[in-house]
Amino acid sequence: MMTALARAISRATRTNVDVETLKVLVIFAGAGLLLSLVAVMIYKQAASAALF
């Protein structure tokens, strides 16, 4: 699946995209998304507690 995605990106952008580079980018993007969701859940509870 990663190879197919790398090929599609390479064809679309006309640049050489390595599968390993794509894997690293996906891992960091996923970690950032997870961290953002956790921060939203934590601060949402704190903000609603401060309002009441």
N, C-alpha and C positions, 0 to 999 in steps of 0.2 A: 504494500500500500504506500509506503514512504517513497519507494522508487518511482511509482506511478505519479505521485504528487510532485516529486522533484522533476520528473520529465515534463509534466504539464507546466510547471512554473518556468522551466528552462525554455520551453517552446513559446510561452506567452510573453516572456520578458526578453527573449533572445540573448540570455546570458547563461553561463554554465553554473548550475546550482548543484552542489554536492549533497548527497543524502545525509552524511554525517553533520554537515552544517545545518541542514533542515531539522534534524533530530534535536540538536542543541537549542535551536530557536524555539521549537515546539515545547521542549522541557521548561525553558525559562518563561515562556508565555503562559504555560499552564501553572507554574509556580506563582507567577505574579497574579494571575486570576484568582487562584486559591487564597493567596494572602489578602487580596482586596475583598473577597467575599467574607473572610473571617473578620477583617477589620470593620466592615459594614455591619455584620451581625453584632459585634461587641459594642460599637458606638451607637447603634440604633437603640439597644437596651439602655445604655447610659443616658442618651438624649431623652428618651421617653420617661425615664425615672426622674430626670431633672425638671421636666415640665409639670409633673404632678406633685 
